[in-house]
């Protein structure tokens, strides 16, 4: 009943109030509260009130209007609320704003606040941040923490000359000092980013802790993130996990996702894939695409949950449809392989393309592969080269190798041994064995680079140590000939034998010749 300002009797003598707007307001509010209680208990709904309840509500509205027309501020405010929410009457933003304005002009702080909200959102009145600030300032100056915090928000987020980060911080501070959680959180953000105040990570953490300890989930989430990364506070995965869980237990989706990551990695909490899956699932069901993608991977690998390609594909698709590039890439692979979804090269190409267009290097490479082979798309060496190069420039080793092959063979690009060698080296430096072997050949033959058997031997050995039979065979030749390395029949035989055991016929013949 307080919401509508009920005053049942004279505060001094406790005698019934005389007829007039005060009495009308009291009677209207009592009628309204009876109807509201029916709805609260589930005996009726605002859309389908019983006839008697509707009559009571109509009478309440009539009495409020009569009192409001006589200038009674509480009735004006009550009508503003009723018409704003559309409860039991036609929702009418224009009339709601009118009544809020009448009450606001009489100094009613909540009406001033609500009028500011209407101006800020353009609800029932032309949108105006300037007017929103003017009315919110009137409410804030009466000491209400909610209005002070909202005024800070308006100053911080208004465009153009109305924006004033210094005033925003001042009003956030006034509300924060009263314990208003949202203001404490926003004041922390101001200190963290130097908005209207000198940047001060310590102050930011102080205000976050105040709000977090009172249960503000966004502050708990932010504090956990700072602790995890050691920003403005000593790094502590254990404390980060504590605050993530506090927020996660309140249903904060990103905190649930972040806690899932810590559980999976064993940071701040014991490593536990089952717990990781539990938290990923909670976040995924709230639509967090990163959580959906990670959950898909857990199902695909059978970590913390029974392996299921069908479940993996389901969660990858949910994330992919929200534009998650990594999930789009994984869904492309599952479509190509027919895992959890029907095998479909066109669908694979479609998802690879969506991911590739967002710059996901692995997807760019596989899209290039599909174009090179005409798999799910019209075959095109030019398109293949385009996507291989995009991926290669992002450092994806396999794409760097394929780009080298394209320049070596002149497929989709002009033949260029220098560029081929360049890309082979890029991939070779990332331990790509085939690229290491190809680079060794180029160095040995002087293709695109100066002949250098010492370097050729270096790259042959790198590939050979990874089990590359051609590299083992060619390294054996260099040792037998003493080219780029000290001549050694023993080492030549060693590498010939490595290749021969893999079925390399040339190595088998050379090993036999060396033994004779």
C-alpha positions in Angstrom: 0.0 0.0 0.0 3.0 2.3 0.5 3.6 2.3 -3.2 0.5 4.5 -3.7 1.0 6.5 -0.6 -2.0 5.4 1.5 -2.7 7.5 4.5 -5.6 6.0 6.4 -6.2 8.6 9.2 -5.0 11.9 10.6 -1.5 11.2 11.9 -2.3 13.2 15.1 -5.8 12.3 16.2 -6.3 9.1 14.1 -9.8 10.2 13.1 -11.2 9.4 9.7 -10.0 11.7 6.9 -12.6 14.3 5.7 -14.0 14.0 2.2 -11.7 15.3 -0.5 -8.8 14.1 -2.7 -7.0 12.5 0.1 -10.0 10.3 0.9 -10.6 9.5 -2.7 -7.0 8.4 -3.0 -7.3 6.3 0.1 -10.4 4.6 -1.2 -9.0 4.1 -4.7 -5.8 2.5 -3.3 -7.7 0.1 -1.0 -9.9 -1.0 -3.9 -6.8 -1.5 -6.1 -4.9 -3.5 -3.4 -7.8 -5.9 -3.1 -7.7 -6.6 -6.9 -3.9 -6.8 -6.8 -4.0 -9.4 -4.1 -6.4 -11.6 -6.2 -3.9 -11.5 -9.0 -0.9 -12.0 -6.7 -2.5 -15.2 -5.3 -3.3 -16.5 -8.7 -7.0 -16.2 -8.5 -7.2 -13.8 -11.4 -5.0 -12.2 -14.0 -4.8 -8.5 -15.1 -5.9 -9.5 -18.6 -9.0 -11.5 -17.5 -10.4 -10.1 -14.3 -13.7 -11.4 -12.9 -16.5 -8.9 -13.4 -16.6 -7.8 -9.7 -12.8 -7.3 -9.6 -13.0 -5.3 -12.9 -15.7 -3.1 -11.4 -13.6 -2.5 -8.3 -10.6 -1.6 -10.5 -12.6 0.8 -12.7 -13.9 2.5 -9.5 -10.4 2.8 -8.2 -9.2 4.4 -11.4 -12.2 6.8 -11.4 -11.4 7.9 -7.8 -7.7 8.3 -8.6 -8.6 10.5 -11.6 -10.9 12.7 -9.6 -8.2 13.2 -6.9 -5.5 13.7 -9.5 -7.6 16.3 -11.3 -7.7 18.1 -8.0 -3.9 18.1 -7.9 -3.4 15.4 -5.4 0.2 14.3 -6.1 0.0 10.7 -4.8 -3.0 10.0 -7.1 -1.1 11.6 -10.0 1.8 9.3 -9.4 -0.4 6.3 -9.0 -2.1 6.9 -12.3 1.3 7.3 -13.9 2.3 3.9 -12.6 -1.0 2.3 -13.6 -1.0 3.6 -17.2 2.7 2.9 -17.6 2.2 -0.8 -16.7 -1.2 -1.2 -18.4 -2.6 -3.1 -15.4 -6.3 -3.4 -15.8 -6.5 -0.4 -18.1 -5.3 0.5 -21.5 -1.6 1.0 -21.4 -0.9 4.7 -22.4 2.6 6.1 -22.3 1.5 9.6 -23.2 -1.0 9.8 -20.4 1.3 8.1 -18.0 4.0 10.7 -18.8 1.5 13.5 -18.3 0.6 12.3 -14.8 4.3 11.7 -13.8 5.0 15.3 -15.0 2.2 16.8 -12.9 3.4 14.9 -9.8 7.1 15.7 -10.6 6.2 19.4 -10.8 5.0 19.2 -7.3 8.3 17.7 -6.2 7.4 14.0 -6.0 10.9 12.4 -6.3 9.7 9.0 -7.7 7.6 10.8 -10.3 10.6 12.9 -11.2 12.7 9.8 -11.5 10.1 8.0 -13.7 9.7 11.0 -15.9 13.4 11.1 -16.4 13.2 7.4 -17.5 10.5 8.3 -20.0 12.5 11.1 -21.5 15.6 8.9 -21.7 13.8 6.2 -23.6 11.4 8.4 -25.6 8.4 6.8 -23.9 5.3 8.9 -24.3 7.4 11.9 -25.0 10.1 12.9 -27.5 13.4 11.4 -26.5 15.7 13.9 -24.7 18.7 13.1 -22.6 18.9 16.7 -21.6 15.3 16.6 -20.1 16.0 13.2 -18.6 19.0 14.6 -16.7 17.1 17.7 -15.7 14.3 15.7 -14.0 16.6 13.0 -12.6 18.7 15.7 -11.0 15.7 17.0 -9.2 15.0 13.5 -7.8 18.7 12.9 -7.0 19.0 16.1 -5.1 16.3 14.8 -2.8 18.7 12.0 -1.7 17.3 8.9 -3.4 20.1 6.5 -4.2 18.3 5.0 -7.1 17.9 8.4 -8.8 21.5 9.3 -7.9 22.8 6.1 -9.6 20.5 6.6 -12.6 21.7 10.2 -12.9 25.3 8.9 -13.0 24.3 6.5 -15.7 22.7 9.3 -17.8 25.8 11.5 -17.5 28.0 8.5 -18.4 26.1 7.3 -21.4 24.5 10.4 -23.0 25.9 11.4 -26.4 27.3 14.8 -27.2 27.7 17.7 -24.9 25.3 16.3 -22.3 27.8 13.5 -21.5 29.9 14.3 -18.4 32.0 11.5 -17.0 33.1 13.5 -14.0 29.6 14.3 -12.9 28.7 10.6 -13.5 31.4 9.5 -11.1 30.2 12.0 -8.5 26.7 10.8 -8.6 27.7 7.1 -8.6 29.8 7.9 -5.5 26.8 9.5 -3.7 24.6 6.5 -4.4 27.5 4.1 -3.6 28.0 5.7 -0.2 24.4 4.8 0.5 25.1 1.2 -0.3 23.4 1.1 -3.6 24.9 -1.9 -5.3 24.6 -0.9 -9.0 26.3 2.4 -8.2 29.1 0.7 -6.4 29.6 -1.5 -9.4 29.6 1.5 -11.8 31.9 3.5 -9.6 34.3 0.6 -9.7 34.2 0.6 -13.5 34.9 4.4 -13.4 38.0 3.8 -11.3 39.1 0.8 -13.4 38.9 2.8 -16.6 39.7 6.3 -15.4 36.3 7.7 -16.4 35.7 11.0 -14.6 38.2 10.0 -11.9 41.9 9.2 -11.9 42.4 5.6 -12.9 42.8 3.6 -9.7 42.7 -0.2 -9.8 42.8 -0.4 -6.0 39.7 1.7 -5.6 38.0 -0.2 -8.4 38.6 -3.5 -6.5 37.5 -1.9 -3.2 34.1 -0.9 -4.6 33.7 -4.2 -6.4 34.3 -6.1 -3.2 31.7 -3.9 -1.4 29.0 -4.8 -4.0 30.2 -8.4 -4.4 30.0 -9.1 -0.7 26.4 -7.9 -0.7 25.5 -10.3 -3.5 25.8 -8.2 -6.6 26.4 -10.9 -9.3 27.9 -8.6 -11.9 30.4 -7.3 -9.3 31.2 -10.8 -8.3 31.8 -11.7 -11.9 34.1 -8.7 -12.5 36.0 -9.2 -9.3 36.6 -12.8 -10.2 37.9 -11.8 -13.6 40.3 -9.3 -12.0 41.6 -11.9 -9.6 42.0 -14.5 -12.3 44.1 -12.1 -14.4 45.9 -10.2 -11.5 44.5 -6.8 -12.6 44.6 -4.3 -9.7 44.8 -7.1 -7.2 47.2 -10.0 -6.5 46.5 -12.9 -8.9 44.6 -15.7 -7.3 42.8 -18.5 -9.2 41.4 -19.8 -5.9 39.7 -16.5 -5.0 38.6 -16.1 -8.6 36.9 -19.5 -8.5 35.2 -18.5 -5.2 33.6 -15.3 -6.7 32.8 -17.0 -10.0 30.9 -19.6 -8.0 29.1 -16.9 -6.0 27.8 -15.3 -9.2 27.2 -18.7 -10.9 25.1 -19.9 -8.0 22.9 -16.8 -8.7 22.5 -17.9 -12.3 25.0 -15.5 -13.8 25.6 -17.2 -17.2 29.1 -15.9 -17.9 30.3 -16.8 -14.4 29.0 -20.3 -14.9 31.0 -20.5 -18.2 34.1 -19.1 -16.5 33.8 -21.5 -13.6 33.5 -24.4 -16.1 36.8 -23.3 -17.7 38.5 -23.3 -14.3 37.1 -26.7 -13.4 38.3 -28.1 -16.8 41.8 -26.7 -16.3 42.1 -27.3 -12.6 42.8 -23.7 -11.8 41.8 -22.6 -8.3 39.7 -25.8 -8.0 40.5 -29.5 -8.4 40.5 -30.5 -12.1 37.1 -32.1 -12.7 35.7 -32.5 -16.2 32.3 -33.6 -14.8 32.0 -30.3 -13.0 33.2 -28.4 -16.1 30.4 -30.0 -18.1 27.9 -29.2 -15.3 28.7 -25.5 -15.4 29.1 -25.4 -19.2 25.6 -26.9 -19.4 24.1 -24.3 -17.1 25.6 -21.5 -19.2 24.8 -23.1 -22.5 21.2 -23.4 -21.6 21.2 -19.7 -21.0 22.5 -19.2 -24.5 26.2 -18.4 -23.9 27.8 -19.4 -27.3 31.2 -20.0 -25.8 29.7 -22.4 -23.3 27.7 -24.1 -26.0 30.8 -24.6 -28.1 32.9 -25.9 -25.2 30.1 -28.2 -24.2 30.0 -29.5 -27.8 33.7 -30.3 -27.5 33.3 -32.1 -24.2 30.7 -34.4 -25.9 32.8 -34.8 -29.0 35.8 -36.0 -26.9 33.8 -37.7 -24.2 35.4 -35.7 -21.4 33.3 -35.4 -18.3 30.3 -36.9 -20.1 29.5 -39.9 -22.3 30.9 -39.4 -25.8 28.1 -38.4 -28.2 28.5 -37.0 -31.6 24.8 -36.2 -31.7 25.0 -34.1 -28.6 28.2 -32.5 -29.7 26.6 -31.5 -33.1 23.5 -30.2 -31.3 25.5 -27.8 -29.1 27.9 -26.8 -31.8 24.9 -25.9 -34.0 23.4 -23.8 -31.2 26.6 -21.8 -30.9 27.2 -21.7 -34.6 23.7 -20.2 -35.2 24.7 -17.4 -32.9 27.8 -16.7 -35.1 30.4 -18.5 -33.0 33.2 -19.0 -35.5 34.9 -21.9 -33.7 31.6 -23.8 -33.4 30.9 -23.2 -37.0 34.2 -24.7 -37.9 33.6 -27.8 -35.7 30.1 -28.2 -37.2 31.6 -28.0 -40.7 33.9 -30.9 -39.8 31.1 -32.9 -38.4 29.0 -32.3 -41.5 32.0 -33.3 -43.7 32.5 -36.5 -41.7 28.9 -37.3 -41.0 29.4 -37.3 -37.3 26.2 -36.6 -35.3 24.6 -35.1 -38.4 24.0 -36.5 -41.9 27.2 -36.4 -44.1 26.8 -33.3 -46.3 29.7 -31.6 -48.1 27.5 -28.6 -49.0 26.6 -28.0 -45.3 30.3 -28.5 -44.4 31.3 -25.8 -46.9 28.5 -23.5 -45.7 29.7 -23.7 -42.1 33.4 -23.5 -43.0 32.6 -20.4 -45.1 30.7 -18.7 -42.2 33.6 -19.3 -39.9 36.2 -18.4 -42.5 34.5 -15.1 -43.2 34.9 -14.2 -39.5 38.7 -14.9 -39.8 38.9 -18.3 -38.2 42.2 -19.6 -39.6 41.5 -23.3 -39.5 38.2 -22.8 -41.3 39.8 -20.7 -43.9 42.3 -23.6 -44.5 39.6 -26.2 -44.8 37.5 -24.1 -47.0 40.5 -23.7 -49.3 40.8 -27.5 -49.2 37.2 -28.0 -50.3 37.6 -25.5 -53.2 40.8 -27.3 -54.3 39.0 -30.6 -54.4 35.5 -29.4 -55.5 34.0 -30.9 -52.4 30.6 -29.3 -51.6 31.6 -26.3 -53.8 32.5 -25.7 -57.4 36.2 -26.6 -57.8 38.3 -23.5 -58.0 42.1 -23.2 -57.6 41.8 -19.5 -57.4 39.3 -19.6 -54.5 41.4 -22.3 -52.9 44.5 -20.1 -53.1 42.6 -17.2 -51.7 41.5 -19.0 -48.6 44.8 -20.9 -48.1 46.6 -17.6 -48.1 44.2 -15.9 -45.7 44.8 -18.8 -43.3 48.6 -18.8 -43.9 48.9 -15.1 -43.1 47.4 -15.9 -39.7 50.1 -18.4 -39.0 48.1 -21.7 -39.7 50.9 -24.1 -40.5 49.0 -26.5 -42.7 47.7 -23.6 -44.8 51.3 -22.2 -45.1 52.4 -25.6 -46.4 49.5 -25.7 -48.9 50.2 -22.1 -50.0 53.8 -23.2 -50.7 52.5 -26.1 -52.8 50.3 -23.7 -54.8 53.2 -21.4 -55.6 55.4 -24.4 -56.4 52.9 -25.8 -58.9 51.2 -22.6 -60.1 47.7 -23.6 -59.1 45.4 -20.6 -58.6 48.5 -18.4 -58.5 51.5 -17.8 -60.8 54.4 -20.2 -60.2 56.9 -18.6 -57.9 59.6 -20.7 -56.2 60.7 -17.8 -54.0 57.2 -17.5 -52.5 56.9 -21.3 -52.3 60.2 -21.4 -50.3 59.0 -18.6 -48.1 55.8 -20.4 -47.1 57.5 -23.7 -46.7 59.9 -22.1 -44.2 57.0 -20.5 -42.3 55.4 -23.9 -41.9 58.7 -25.7 -41.3 59.4 -23.3 -38.4 56.1 -24.6 -36.8 57.4 -28.2 -37.1 55.4 -29.2 -40.1 57.4 -32.3 -41.4 56.3 -32.1 -45.0 57.2 -28.4 -45.2 60.6 -29.1 -43.6 61.2 -31.8 -46.2 60.1 -29.5 -49.1 62.3 -26.7 -47.8 65.2 -29.1 -47.6 64.7 -30.0 -51.3 64.5 -26.4 -52.3 67.7 -25.6 -50.5 69.5 -28.7 -51.9 68.4 -27.8 -55.5 68.5 -24.0 -55.2 64.9 -23.5 -56.1 63.7 -20.0 -55.0 66.7 -19.8 -52.7 70.5 -20.2 -52.9 71.8 -23.7 -52.8 72.8 -24.6 -49.3 73.3 -28.2 -48.4 74.1 -27.4 -44.8 70.6 -25.9 -44.4 69.1 -28.6 -46.5 70.6 -31.2 -44.1 69.2 -29.2 -41.1 65.7 -29.3 -42.4 65.9 -32.9 -43.6 67.0 -33.9 -40.1 64.1 -31.9 -38.5 61.6 -33.8 -40.7 63.5 -37.1 -40.4 63.3 -37.0 -36.6 59.5 -36.7 -37.0 59.5 -40.0 -39.0 59.3 -38.5 -42.6 60.7 -41.3 -44.8 61.7 -39.1 -47.8 63.6 -36.8 -45.5 65.3 -39.7 -43.8 66.4 -41.1 -47.2 67.7 -37.7 -48.5 69.5 -37.1 -45.2 71.2 -40.4 -45.7 72.3 -39.4 -49.2 73.9 -36.2 -47.8 75.8 -38.2 -45.2 76.9 -40.7 -47.7 78.1 -37.9 -50.1 79.4 -35.6 -47.3 77.3 -32.7 -48.7 76.5 -30.1 -46.1 77.5 -32.5 -43.3 80.7 -34.4 -42.4 80.8 -37.6 -44.5 79.7 -40.6 -42.5 78.7 -44.0 -43.9 77.5 -44.9 -40.4 75.0 -42.1 -40.2 74.0 -42.6 -43.8 73.2 -46.2 -43.0 71.3 -45.1 -39.9 69.0 -42.9 -41.8 68.7 -45.3 -44.8 67.6 -47.9 -42.4 65.0 -45.6 -40.7 63.4 -45.0 -44.2 63.8 -48.6 -45.3 61.9 -49.9 -42.3 59.0 -47.7 -43.5 59.1 -49.4 -46.9 61.1 -46.8 -48.8 62.4 -48.7 -51.8 65.2 -46.2 -52.6 66.5 -46.3 -49.0 66.4 -50.1 -49.1 68.5 -50.2 -52.3 71.0 -47.5 -51.0 71.3 -49.4 -47.7 72.1 -52.6 -49.6 74.6 -50.8 -51.8 76.3 -49.3 -48.7 76.6 -52.7 -47.1 78.2 -54.4 -50.1 
